[in-house]
Amino acid sequence: MHRNDLLVKLTGYRPFDTRESESLRRIIEFVGANPRCFLRSLSIGHITGSAWLIDGQGDRVLLTHHRKLGMWLQLGGHADGNADVLQVALREAKEESGLSEIRPVNEDIFDLDVHDIPMRDGEPAHTHFDIRFLLQAEGVGKCRISDESVDLRWFTPEELNDLCVDESLRRMARKWRRWLESSASRRLRTS
């Protein structure tokens, strides 16, 4: 995959709300203007890949309490030169969860977000242009907390309501609830 492949995916993506529409616009502009967009060495910012990782039943999501940022987040990280952002999301989900059996629900983009990362540890402030995918854990693997996290936990949609998370996580939770409702509706129609 090349950045043009990502641009094709992005131009076909339909955002959920106005904030995500703005993220889509900014990501398309950034990718179009920066041939090195997948490299962490691009100091203004870079593409990251994230996973909204649900369990085998689809009714819980795995979040990490990020050590450096001090907040609950979806699993994900830097592309490090890999233009196949779905593969980045899969790699990061496996590394950060300790689970080996993870698959994409589909290859479509699930969510987009642009967020600023503050300066720390000698690294300048920069922007993450985050491409997110809906992934599903298969089997019953045991999660392992990575060095990047202080906690790793499965949450139901109801539990997320009480959790202090940013708006983009709340948006993904709303999308996930719709996905759950449509999945249940499909199961009812086929039974």
Backbone as a printed PyTorch tensor [residue, N CA C, xyz], in Angstrom:
tensor([[[  0.8410,  -1.1770,   0.0000],
         [  0.0000,   0.0000,   0.0000],
         [  0.8910,   1.2470,   0.0000]],

        [[  0.5270,   2.2050,  -0.7680],
         [  1.2250,   3.4690,  -0.8850],
         [  0.2930,   4.5440,  -0.3410]],

        [[  0.7950,   5.7640,  -0.1440],
         [ -0.0910,   6.7990,   0.3990],
         [ -1.2680,   7.0820,  -0.5230]],

        [[ -1.1060,   6.8510,  -1.8250],
         [ -2.2450,   7.0410,  -2.7360],
         [ -3.3620,   6.0410,  -2.4370]],

        [[ -2.9910,   4.8210,  -2.0350],
         [ -4.0050,   3.8300,  -1.6450],
         [ -4.7820,   4.3130,  -0.4210]],

        [[ -4.0700,   4.9020,   0.5400],
         [ -4.7460,   5.4380,   1.7170],
         [ -5.6530,   6.5990,   1.3170]],

        [[ -5.1880,   7.4440,   0.4160],
         [ -6.0180,   8.5720,  -0.0310],
         [ -7.3110,   8.0800,  -0.6810]],

        [[ -7.2380,   6.9880,  -1.4440],
         [ -8.4460,   6.4170,  -2.0520],
         [ -9.4170,   5.9670,  -0.9590]],

        [[ -8.8920,   5.2640,   0.0630],
         [ -9.7480,   4.8210,   1.1750],
         [-10.3700,   6.0110,   1.8890]],

        [[ -9.5700,   7.0370,   2.0890],
         [-10.0550,   8.2090,   2.8070],
         [-11.1400,   8.9430,   2.0250]],

        [[-10.9630,   9.0700,   0.7170],
         [-11.9650,   9.8030,  -0.0680],
         [-13.2940,   9.0440,  -0.1540]],

        [[-13.2620,   7.7420,   0.0660],
         [-14.4970,   6.9600,   0.0740],
         [-15.1390,   6.8540,   1.4450]],

        [[-14.4800,   7.3920,   2.4650],
         [-14.9580,   7.2710,   3.8390],
         [-16.0400,   8.3120,   4.1360]],

        [[-17.0630,   7.9090,   4.8670],
         [-18.1520,   8.8040,   5.2680],
         [-18.0800,   9.0650,   6.7670]],

        [[-17.7440,  10.2840,   7.1690],
         [-17.5970,  10.5970,   8.5880],
         [-18.9170,  10.5610,   9.3490]],

        [[-18.8230,  10.3520,  10.6350],
         [-19.9570,  10.1840,  11.5450],
         [-20.5310,  11.5220,  12.0140]],

        [[-19.6580,  12.5160,  12.2210],
         [-20.0990,  13.8080,  12.7420],
         [-19.1790,  14.9150,  12.2250]],

        [[-19.4350,  16.1400,  12.6360],
         [-18.6550,  17.2680,  12.1130],
         [-17.2050,  17.2230,  12.5680]],

        [[-16.9440,  16.7890,  13.7940],
         [-15.5540,  16.6980,  14.2440],
         [-14.7790,  15.6750,  13.4030]],

        [[-15.4200,  14.5600,  13.1160],
         [-14.7370,  13.5580,  12.2980],
         [-14.5930,  14.0550,  10.8620]],

        [[-15.5390,  14.8350,  10.3800],
         [-15.4120,  15.4400,   9.0380],
         [-14.1820,  16.3290,   8.9580]],

        [[-13.9540,  17.0960,  10.0120],
         [-12.7670,  17.9600,  10.0580],
         [-11.4960,  17.1180,  10.1140]],

        [[-11.5180,  16.0280,  10.8690],
         [-10.3560,  15.1270,  10.9210],
         [-10.0810,  14.5360,   9.5440]],

        [[-11.1280,  14.1170,   8.8490],
         [-10.9720,  13.5700,   7.4990],
         [-10.3200,  14.5910,   6.5780]],

        [[-10.8100,  15.8180,   6.6070],
         [-10.2470,  16.8720,   5.7630],
         [ -8.7640,  17.0740,   6.0700]],

        [[ -8.4300,  17.1570,   7.3550],
         [ -7.0400,  17.3930,   7.7550],
         [ -6.1310,  16.2200,   7.3770]],

        [[ -6.6220,  14.9960,   7.5240],
         [ -5.7990,  13.8260,   7.1930],
         [ -5.5490,  13.7740,   5.6890]],

        [[ -6.5750,  13.9960,   4.8870],
         [ -6.3910,  13.9950,   3.4260],
         [ -5.3740,  15.0620,   3.0270]],

        [[ -5.4990,  16.2400,   3.6020],
         [ -4.5640,  17.3260,   3.3020],
         [ -3.1400,  16.9560,   3.7170]],

        [[ -2.9940,  16.3820,   4.9120],
         [ -1.6790,  15.9950,   5.4270],
         [ -1.0370,  14.9060,   4.5750]],

        [[ -1.7710,  13.8480,   4.2800],
         [ -1.2270,  12.7420,   3.4830],
         [ -0.8540,  13.2340,   2.0760]],

        [[ -1.7150,  14.0580,   1.4770],
         [ -1.4400,  14.5830,   0.1480],
         [ -0.2010,  15.4560,   0.0880]],

        [[  0.0900,  16.1680,   1.1580],
         [  1.2120,  17.1190,   1.1670],
         [  2.5190,  16.5230,   1.6700]],

        [[  2.4750,  15.3270,   2.2740],
         [  3.6750,  14.7880,   2.9310],
         [  3.9810,  13.3590,   2.5010]],

        [[  4.8830,  13.2000,   1.5260],
         [  5.2550,  11.8440,   1.1060],
         [  5.8160,  10.9900,   2.2450]],

        [[  6.3390,  11.6150,   3.2950],
         [  6.9170,  10.8890,   4.4300],
         [  5.9120,  10.7520,   5.5880]],

        [[  4.6250,  10.8200,   5.2840],
         [  3.5800,  10.8610,   6.3240],
         [  3.5530,   9.6330,   7.2320]],

        [[  4.1160,   8.5200,   6.7920],
         [  4.0840,   7.2890,   7.5950],
         [  5.2980,   7.1520,   8.5180]],

        [[  6.1920,   8.1290,   8.4720],
         [  7.4290,   8.0490,   9.2500],
         [  7.3460,   8.8840,  10.5120]],

        [[  7.7290,   8.3030,  11.6170],
         [  7.7500,   9.0040,  12.8970],
         [  8.7440,  10.1630,  12.8670]],

        [[  9.7380,  10.0850,  11.9970],
         [ 10.7450,  11.1440,  11.9050],
         [ 10.1990,  12.4390,  11.3010]],

        [[  9.0090,  12.4130,  10.7250],
         [  8.3720,  13.6380,  10.2420],
         [  7.8860,  14.3840,  11.4850]],

        [[  8.6370,  15.3990,  11.8770],
         [  8.4500,  16.0100,  13.2010],
         [  7.1400,  16.7690,  13.3820]],

        [[  6.5040,  17.2060,  12.3050],
         [  5.2400,  17.9310,  12.4670],
         [  4.0930,  16.9880,  12.8290]],

        [[  4.2310,  15.7310,  12.4490],
         [  3.2010,  14.7420,  12.7330],
         [  3.3400,  13.5510,  11.8260]],

        [[  2.5060,  12.5500,  12.0370],
         [  2.5910,  11.3240,  11.2530],
         [  1.3100,  10.5130,  11.4020]],

        [[  1.1530,   9.5810,  10.4700],
         [  0.0200,   8.6580,  10.4830],
         [  0.2260,   7.6330,  11.5910]],

        [[ -0.8610,   7.3550,  12.3110],
         [ -0.8670,   6.2750,  13.2940],
         [ -2.0360,   5.3470,  12.9670]],

        [[ -1.9500,   4.1230,  13.4300],
         [ -3.0140,   3.1440,  13.2130],
         [ -3.5270,   2.6340,  14.5470]],

        [[ -4.8350,   2.6080,  14.7110],
         [ -5.4360,   2.1870,  15.9770],
         [ -6.4990,   1.1220,  15.7760]],

        [[ -6.7930,   0.4400,  16.8870],
         [ -7.7500,  -0.6720,  16.8730],
         [ -8.8410,  -0.4560,  17.9030]],

        [[-10.0790,  -0.5160,  17.4590],
         [-11.2070,  -0.6440,  18.3850],
         [-11.3970,  -2.1500,  18.4800]],

        [[-10.7450,  -2.7610,  19.4720],
         [-10.6530,  -4.2210,  19.5790],
         [-11.7790,  -4.7600,  20.4530]],

        [[-12.6800,  -5.5070,  19.8250],
         [-13.8000,  -6.1050,  20.5400],
         [-13.5240,  -7.5850,  20.7920]],

        [[-14.2100,  -8.1180,  21.7880],
         [-14.0230,  -9.5400,  22.1060],
         [-14.7580, -10.4100,  21.0870]],

        [[-14.6480, -11.7110,  21.2480],
         [-15.2290, -12.6550,  20.2940],
         [-16.7330, -12.5540,  20.1420]],

        [[-17.4330, -12.1260,  21.1900],
         [-18.8900, -11.9550,  21.1200],
         [-19.2660, -10.5810,  20.5720]],

        [[-18.2990,  -9.6720,  20.5800],
         [-18.5470,  -8.3200,  20.0900],
         [-19.1290,  -7.3820,  21.1120]],

        [[-19.2310,  -7.8370,  22.3860],
         [-19.9290,  -6.9970,  23.3590],
         [-19.0270,  -6.3140,  24.3950]],

        [[-17.7020,  -6.4380,  24.2390],
         [-16.7590,  -5.7070,  25.0940],
         [-15.6160,  -5.1920,  24.2360]],

        [[-15.0490,  -4.0580,  24.6380],
         [-13.9130,  -3.4710,  23.9320],
         [-12.7180,  -3.4270,  24.8820]],

        [[-11.5300,  -3.6620,  24.3300],
         [-10.3120,  -3.6490,  25.1410],
         [ -9.6530,  -2.2760,  25.0340]],

        [[ -9.4900,  -1.6290,  26.1810],
         [ -8.8130,  -0.3360,  26.2390],
         [ -7.5740,  -0.4490,  27.1040]],

        [[ -6.6270,   0.4320,  26.8380],
         [ -5.3980,   0.4880,  27.6040],
         [ -5.3340,   1.8130,  28.3510]],

        [[ -4.8550,   1.7650,  29.5830],
         [ -4.6070,   3.0020,  30.3190],
         [ -3.1520,   3.3640,  30.0280]],

        [[ -2.9870,   4.3460,  29.1440],
         [ -1.6740,   4.7010,  28.6010],
         [ -0.7770,   5.3030,  29.6740]],

        [[  0.4300,   4.7650,  29.7950],
         [  1.3710,   5.1840,  30.8350],
         [  1.7610,   6.6590,  30.6950]],

        [[  2.1630,   7.0940,  29.5030],
         [  2.6520,   8.4660,  29.3220],
         [  1.5290,   9.4920,  29.2900]],

        [[  0.4060,   9.1430,  28.7060],
         [ -0.6810,  10.1110,  28.5660],
         [ -1.6450,  10.0860,  29.7490]],

        [[ -1.6200,   9.0080,  30.5500],
         [ -2.4430,   8.9420,  31.7510],
         [ -3.9330,   8.9000,  31.4850]],

        [[ -4.3330,   8.2290,  30.4110],
         [ -5.7660,   8.1480,  30.0970],
         [ -6.0820,   6.8370,  29.4010]],

        [[ -7.3840,   6.4650,  29.4210],
         [ -7.8470,   5.2630,  28.7260],
         [ -7.9200,   5.5610,  27.2390]],

        [[ -7.3500,   4.6730,  26.4320],
         [ -7.3110,   4.8310,  24.9800],
         [ -7.5230,   3.4870,  24.2960]],

        [[ -7.8460,   3.5610,  23.0130],
         [ -7.8440,   2.3670,  22.1840],
         [ -6.3860,   1.9700,  21.9440]],

        [[ -6.1660,   0.7290,  21.5460],
         [ -4.8190,   0.2520,  21.2380],
         [ -4.3760,   0.8640,  19.9150]],

        [[ -3.0910,   1.1700,  19.7940],
         [ -2.6230,   1.7210,  18.5320],
         [ -1.2400,   2.3210,  18.6630]],

        [[ -0.7190,   2.7530,  17.5140],
         [  0.6110,   3.3450,  17.5360],
         [  1.0890,   3.7970,  16.1820]],

        [[  2.3690,   4.0760,  16.1050],
         [  3.0090,   4.6430,  14.9220],
         [  3.0890,   3.6500,  13.7650]],

        [[  2.9660,   4.1850,  12.5630],
         [  3.0820,   3.3620,  11.3570],
         [  4.5270,   2.9300,  11.1260]],

        [[  5.4810,   3.7550,  11.5550],
         [  6.9040,   3.4440,  11.3880],
         [  7.2500,   3.0320,   9.9610]],

        [[  6.7160,   3.7830,   8.9960],
         [  7.0330,   3.5500,   7.5930],
         [  6.0910,   2.6080,   6.8730]],

        [[  5.2260,   1.9170,   7.5790],
         [  4.2970,   0.9750,   6.9570],
         [  3.0630,   1.7300,   6.4580]],

        [[  2.8600,   1.7350,   5.1510],
         [  1.7250,   2.4470,   4.5600],
         [  0.4190,   1.6610,   4.6570]],

        [[  0.4770,   0.3920,   5.0580],
         [ -0.7320,  -0.4090,   5.2340],
         [ -1.2170,  -0.2150,   6.6670]],

        [[ -2.0630,   0.7940,   6.8670],
         [ -2.4460,   1.2030,   8.2130],
         [ -3.2890,   0.1420,   8.9160]],

        [[ -4.0300,  -0.6640,   8.1850],
         [ -4.7500,  -1.7750,   8.8070],
         [ -3.7560,  -2.7430,   9.4470]],

        [[ -2.6720,  -3.0420,   8.7490],
         [ -1.6440,  -3.9240,   9.3170],
         [ -0.9870,  -3.2900,  10.5350]],

        [[ -0.8320,  -1.9730,  10.5190],
         [ -0.2920,  -1.2580,  11.6760],
         [ -1.2260,  -1.4530,  12.8700]],

        [[ -2.5280,  -1.2670,  12.6550],
         [ -3.5070,  -1.4330,  13.7310],
         [ -3.4790,  -2.8660,  14.2740]],

        [[ -3.3950,  -3.8510,  13.3920],
         [ -3.3160,  -5.2540,  13.8260],
         [ -2.0490,  -5.5050,  14.6440]],

        [[ -0.9150,  -5.0220,  14.1510],
         [  0.3630,  -5.2030,  14.8660],
         [  0.2900,  -4.5760,  16.2530]],

        [[ -0.1860,  -3.3350,  16.3060],
         [ -0.2590,  -2.6300,  17.5870],
         [ -1.2260,  -3.3050,  18.5500]],

        [[ -2.3540,  -3.7780,  18.0560],
         [ -3.3230,  -4.4740,  18.9160],
         [ -2.6990,  -5.7230,  19.5250]],

        [[ -1.9610,  -6.4720,  18.7270],
         [ -1.3070,  -7.6880,  19.2350],
         [ -0.2200,  -7.3430,  20.2500]],

        [[  0.6140,  -6.3430,  19.9120],
         [  1.7090,  -5.9650,  20.8080],
         [  1.1930,  -5.4290,  22.1370]],

        [[  0.1530,  -4.5980,  22.0890],
         [ -0.3050,  -3.9290,  23.2970],
         [ -1.2760,  -4.7640,  24.1310]],

        [[ -1.8120,  -5.8340,  23.5550],
         [ -2.7570,  -6.6760,  24.3000],
         [ -2.1630,  -8.0100,  24.7230]],

        [[ -1.1340,  -8.4660,  24.0020],
         [ -0.5990,  -9.7920,  24.2520],
         [ -1.4070, -10.8860,  23.5870]],

        [[ -2.4970, -10.5120,  22.9020],
         [ -3.3320, -11.4860,  22.1980],
         [ -2.7600, -11.7390,  20.8070]],

        [[ -2.7680, -12.9860,  20.3700],
         [ -2.2200, -13.2880,  19.0490],
         [ -3.2980, -13.5140,  17.9960]],

        [[ -4.4910, -13.8710,  18.4390],
         [ -5.5780, -14.1780,  17.5070],
         [ -6.5160, -12.9760,  17.3720]],

        [[ -6.1780, -12.0790,  16.4670],
         [ -6.9700, -10.8770,  16.2160],
         [ -7.1760, -10.7610,  14.7150]],

        [[ -8.3950, -10.4300,  14.3180],
         [ -8.6810, -10.2750,  12.8920],
         [ -9.4900,  -8.9990,  12.6740]],

        [[ -9.4020,  -8.4420,  11.4670],
         [-10.2660,  -7.2930,  11.1610],
         [-11.7110,  -7.7570,  10.9730]],

        [[-12.6720,  -7.0080,  11.4870],
         [-14.0820,  -7.2890,  11.2210],
         [-14.3330,  -7.0720,   9.7380]],

        [[-13.7140,  -6.0260,   9.1890],
         [-13.6700,  -5.7740,   7.7490],
         [-12.4590,  -4.8820,   7.5050]],

        [[-12.1910,  -4.5300,   6.2730],
         [-11.0040,  -3.7210,   5.9740],
         [-11.3180,  -2.2380,   5.8650]],

        [[-12.5390,  -1.8640,   6.1910],
         [-12.9480,  -0.4620,   6.1100],
         [-12.4050,   0.3300,   7.2880]],

        [[-12.1950,   1.6180,   7.0680],
         [-11.8530,   2.5220,   8.1640],
         [-13.0570,   2.6040,   9.0910]],

        [[-12.8120,   2.4970,  10.3860],
         [-13.8750,   2.5720,  11.3930],
         [-14.0330,   3.9920,  11.9290]],

        [[-12.9220,   4.7050,  12.0560],
         [-12.9610,   6.0340,  12.6520],
         [-11.6770,   6.7810,  12.3020]],

        [[-11.7540,   8.1060,  12.3840],
         [-10.6010,   8.9680,  12.1290],
         [-10.5120,  10.0140,  13.2280]],

        [[ -9.2890,  10.3600,  13.5990],
         [ -9.1170,  11.4410,  14.5620],
         [ -7.7490,  12.0830,  14.3690]],

        [[ -7.7210,  13.3790,  14.5820],
         [ -6.4700,  14.1340,  14.5730],
         [ -6.3150,  14.7140,  15.9670]],

        [[ -5.1900,  14.4320,  16.6050],
         [ -4.9770,  14.9440,  17.9570],
         [ -3.5200,  15.3190,  18.1660]],

        [[ -3.3340,  16.3130,  19.0010],
         [ -1.9990,  16.8220,  19.2920],
         [ -1.3680,  16.0370,  20.4310]],

        [[ -0.0760,  15.7870,  20.2790],
         [  0.7120,  15.1020,  21.2980],
         [  1.6600,  16.1410,  21.8950]],

        [[  1.6290,  16.3170,  23.2080],
         [  2.4840,  17.3420,  23.8240],
         [  3.9620,  16.9620,  23.7970]],

        [[  4.8240,  17.9700,  23.9110],
         [  6.2590,  17.7340,  23.9850],
         [  6.5670,  16.9480,  25.2580]],

        [[  7.4500,  15.9360,  25.1320],
         [  7.9060,  15.1920,  26.3010],
         [  9.1360,  14.3700,  25.9240]],

        [[  9.9720,  14.1410,  26.9130],
         [ 11.1780,  13.3220,  26.7430],
         [ 12.0160,  13.7670,  25.5520]],

        [[ 12.1280,  15.0770,  25.3430],
         [ 12.9440,  15.5900,  24.2500],
         [ 12.3060,  15.5130,  22.8790]],

        [[ 11.1110,  14.9650,  22.8030],
         [ 10.3940,  14.8730,  21.5300],
         [  9.4860,  16.0950,  21.4050]],

        [[  9.5550,  16.8030,  20.2740],
         [  8.7350,  18.0110,  20.1390],
         [  7.2450,  17.6780,  20.0570]],

        [[  6.4340,  18.6620,  20.3940],
         [  4.9930,  18.5050,  20.2160],
         [  4.7270,  18.2240,  18.7390]],

        [[  3.7610,  17.3810,  18.4710],
         [  3.4450,  17.0250,  17.0910],
         [  1.9960,  16.5320,  17.0210]],

        [[  1.5670,  16.1500,  15.8380],
         [  0.1850,  15.7410,  15.6230],
         [  0.1240,  14.2950,  15.1610]],

        [[ -0.8340,  13.5550,  15.7030],
         [ -1.1220,  12.1940,  15.2270],
         [ -2.3670,  12.2480,  14.3470]],

        [[ -2.2270,  11.7030,  13.1670],
         [ -3.3180,  11.5780,  12.2010],
         [ -3.7210,  10.1080,  12.2430]],

        [[ -4.7260,   9.8100,  13.0580],
         [ -5.0230,   8.4390,  13.4560],
         [ -6.1120,   7.8100,  12.5930]],

        [[ -5.7760,   6.6650,  12.0020],
         [ -6.6990,   5.8680,  11.1940],
         [ -7.0580,   4.6510,  12.0430]],

        [[ -8.3540,   4.4370,  12.2730],
         [ -8.8010,   3.4160,  13.2230],
         [ -9.6360,   2.3450,  12.5230]],

        [[ -9.4630,   1.1000,  12.9980],
         [-10.1470,  -0.0470,  12.4030],
         [-10.8640,  -0.8430,  13.4860]],

        [[-11.9580,  -1.4980,  13.0880],
         [-12.7040,  -2.3800,  13.9810],
         [-12.0940,  -3.7740,  13.8690]],

        [[-11.5030,  -4.2360,  14.9610],
         [-10.8620,  -5.5480,  15.0160],
         [-11.5530,  -6.3980,  16.0660]],

        [[-11.4000,  -7.7280,  15.9120],
         [-12.0440,  -8.6420,  16.8490],
         [-11.0530,  -9.7030,  17.3040]],

        [[-11.0270,  -9.9270,  18.6210],
         [-10.1950, -10.9850,  19.1980],
         [-10.9020, -12.3130,  18.9810]],

        [[-10.1390, -13.3230,  18.6170],
         [-10.6930, -14.6590,  18.4290],
         [-10.1820, -15.5520,  19.5500]],

        [[-10.9840, -16.5030,  19.9560],
         [-10.5420, -17.4170,  20.9960],
         [-10.5240, -16.7490,  22.3530]],

        [[ -9.8880, -17.4210,  23.2980],
         [ -9.8520, -16.9430,  24.6740],
         [ -8.3990, -16.7880,  25.0990]],

        [[ -7.7250, -15.8050,  24.5550],
         [ -6.3480, -15.5620,  24.9420],
         [ -6.2720, -14.7340,  26.2090]],

        [[ -5.1460, -14.8060,  26.8700],
         [ -4.9300, -14.0200,  28.0890],
         [ -4.2190, -12.7350,  27.7100]],

        [[ -4.7820, -11.6140,  28.1340],
         [ -4.1790, -10.3100,  27.8590],
         [ -2.9290, -10.1120,  28.7040]],

        [[ -2.0010,  -9.3270,  28.1620],
         [ -0.7630,  -8.9960,  28.8680],
         [ -0.5500,  -7.4970,  28.7430]],

        [[ -0.3400,  -6.8270,  29.8510],
         [ -0.1120,  -5.3880,  29.8580],
         [  1.2920,  -5.1060,  29.3350]],

        [[  1.3880,  -4.2300,  28.3380],
         [  2.6900,  -3.8820,  27.7570],
         [  3.3550,  -2.7860,  28.5880]],

        [[  4.5980,  -2.4820,  28.2500],
         [  5.3480,  -1.4340,  28.9370],
         [  4.7140,  -0.0540,  28.7460]],

        [[  3.9090,   0.0920,  27.6970],
         [  3.2890,   1.3870,  27.4020],
         [  2.0640,   1.6570,  28.2640]],

        [[  1.6170,   0.6650,  29.0120],
         [  0.3520,   0.7690,  29.7430],
         [  0.5390,   0.5440,  31.2370]],

        [[ -0.4210,   1.0750,  32.0010],
         [ -0.4880,   0.7470,  33.4230],
         [ -1.6530,  -0.1980,  33.7040]],

        [[ -2.5670,  -0.3010,  32.7370],
         [ -3.7060,  -1.2010,  32.8930],
         [ -4.2590,  -1.5400,  31.5140]],

        [[ -4.9570,  -2.6280,  31.4460],
         [ -5.5750,  -3.1160,  30.2170],
         [ -6.8630,  -3.7890,  30.6600]],

        [[ -8.0100,  -3.3640,  30.0730],
         [ -9.2680,  -3.8890,  30.5900],
         [-10.3360,  -3.9210,  29.5000]],

        [[-11.1980,  -4.9540,  29.5840],
         [-12.3620,  -5.0620,  28.7100],
         [-13.5040,  -4.2440,  29.3100]],

        [[-14.2210,  -3.4910,  28.4700],
         [-15.3490,  -2.6770,  28.9150],
         [-16.5780,  -2.9770,  28.0710]],

        [[-17.7300,  -2.9980,  28.7200],
         [-19.0010,  -3.0670,  27.9950],
         [-19.3660,  -1.6360,  27.5730]],

        [[-20.3210,  -1.4830,  26.6420],
         [-20.7620,  -0.1270,  26.2820],
         [-21.2610,   0.6630,  27.4970]],

        [[-21.9560,   0.0030,  28.4110],
         [-22.4830,   0.6740,  29.5950],
         [-21.3470,   1.1660,  30.5060]],

        [[-20.3170,   0.3600,  30.6620],
         [-19.1870,   0.7540,  31.5080],
         [-18.4450,   1.9540,  30.9270]],

        [[-18.4360,   2.0770,  29.6130],
         [-17.7660,   3.2220,  28.9920],
         [-18.4670,   4.5300,  29.3400]],

        [[-19.7730,   4.4690,  29.5900],
         [-20.5150,   5.6780,  29.9560],
         [-19.9610,   6.3290,  31.2140]],

        [[-19.4580,   5.5270,  32.1400],
         [-18.9480,   6.0380,  33.4180],
         [-17.4580,   6.3400,  33.3920]],

        [[-16.8070,   6.0320,  32.2870],
         [-15.3620,   6.2050,  32.1800],
         [-15.0400,   7.5970,  31.6460]],

        [[-14.0190,   8.2010,  32.1860],
         [-13.5940,   9.5250,  31.7220],
         [-12.7030,   9.3250,  30.4860]],

        [[-13.2960,   9.5030,  29.3080],
         [-12.5620,   9.3340,  28.0480],
         [-12.8210,  10.5400,  27.1570]],

        [[-11.9750,  10.7170,  26.1340],
         [-12.1490,  11.8630,  25.2420],
         [-13.3070,  11.6360,  24.2700]],

        [[-13.6650,  12.6920,  23.5690],
         [-14.8300,  12.6490,  22.6840],
         [-14.6660,  11.6360,  21.5540]],

        [[-13.4440,  11.4600,  21.0460],
         [-13.2840,  10.5040,  19.9430],
         [-13.5610,   9.0730,  20.4050]],

        [[-13.2310,   8.7450,  21.6470],
         [-13.5750,   7.4140,  22.1810],
         [-15.0850,   7.2800,  22.3500]],

        [[-15.7230,   8.3310,  22.7740],
         [-17.1900,   8.3020,  22.8950],
         [-17.8410,   8.1100,  21.5250]],

        [[-17.2660,   8.7440,  20.5010],
         [-17.7970,   8.5740,  19.1360],
         [-17.6390,   7.1250,  18.6830]],

        [[-16.4560,   6.5370,  18.9280],
         [-16.2610,   5.1340,  18.5400],
         [-17.2180,   4.2280,  19.3010]],

        [[-17.4820,   4.5490,  20.5630],
         [-18.4380,   3.7540,  21.3370],
         [-19.8380,   3.8500,  20.7310]],

        [[-20.2310,   5.0250,  20.2560],
         [-21.5470,   5.1690,  19.6110],
         [-21.5910,   4.3570,  18.3140]],

        [[-20.5160,   4.3840,  17.5470],
         [-20.4560,   3.5880,  16.3100],
         [-20.5450,   2.1020,  16.6330]],

        [[-19.8300,   1.6950,  17.6730],
         [-19.8310,   0.3000,  18.0920],
         [-21.2310,  -0.1250,  18.5170]],

        [[-21.9450,   0.7030,  19.2780],
         [-23.3130,   0.3700,  19.6810],
         [-24.1990,   0.1590,  18.4520]],

        [[-24.0520,   1.0290,  17.4650],
         [-24.8310,   0.8580,  16.2280],
         [-24.4650,  -0.4410,  15.5380]],

        [[-23.1670,  -0.7740,  15.5160],
         [-22.7070,  -2.0170,  14.9060],
         [-23.3200,  -3.2050,  15.6520]],

        [[-23.3220,  -3.1440,  16.9990],
         [-23.9190,  -4.2230,  17.7970],
         [-25.4000,  -4.3810,  17.4780]],

        [[-26.1090,  -3.2580,  17.3960],
         [-27.5460,  -3.3080,  17.0930],
         [-27.7970,  -3.8790,  15.7080]],

        [[-27.0020,  -3.4680,  14.7160],
         [-27.2030,  -3.9910,  13.3660],
         [-26.8010,  -5.4670,  13.2760]],

        [[-25.7840,  -5.8820,  14.0450],
         [-25.3860,  -7.2990,  14.0750],
         [-26.4920,  -8.1420,  14.6860]],

        [[-27.0900,  -7.6650,  15.7790],
         [-28.1800,  -8.3950,  16.4220],
         [-29.3810,  -8.4700,  15.4870]],

        [[-29.6500,  -7.3960,  14.7850],
         [-30.7580,  -7.3770,  13.8400],
         [-30.5290,  -8.3590,  12.6860]],

        [[-29.2820,  -8.4360,  12.1970],
         [-28.9570,  -9.3940,  11.1250],
         [-29.1230, -10.8190,  11.5930]],

        [[-28.6930, -11.0950,  12.8470],
         [-28.8420, -12.4560,  13.3980],
         [-30.3080, -12.8300,  13.5150]],

        [[-31.1490, -11.8950,  13.9350],
         [-32.5790, -12.1770,  14.0600],
         [-33.2060, -12.4710,  12.7000]],

        [[-32.8040, -11.7340,  11.6790],
         [-33.3800, -11.9440,  10.3380],
         [-32.9620, -13.2830,   9.7440]],

        [[-31.7860, -13.7830,  10.1060],
         [-31.3110, -15.0470,   9.5170],
         [-31.7340, -16.2640,  10.3240]],

        [[-32.2910, -16.0560,  11.5160],
         [-32.6860, -17.2270,  12.3240],
         [-34.1400, -17.5700,  12.1410]]])
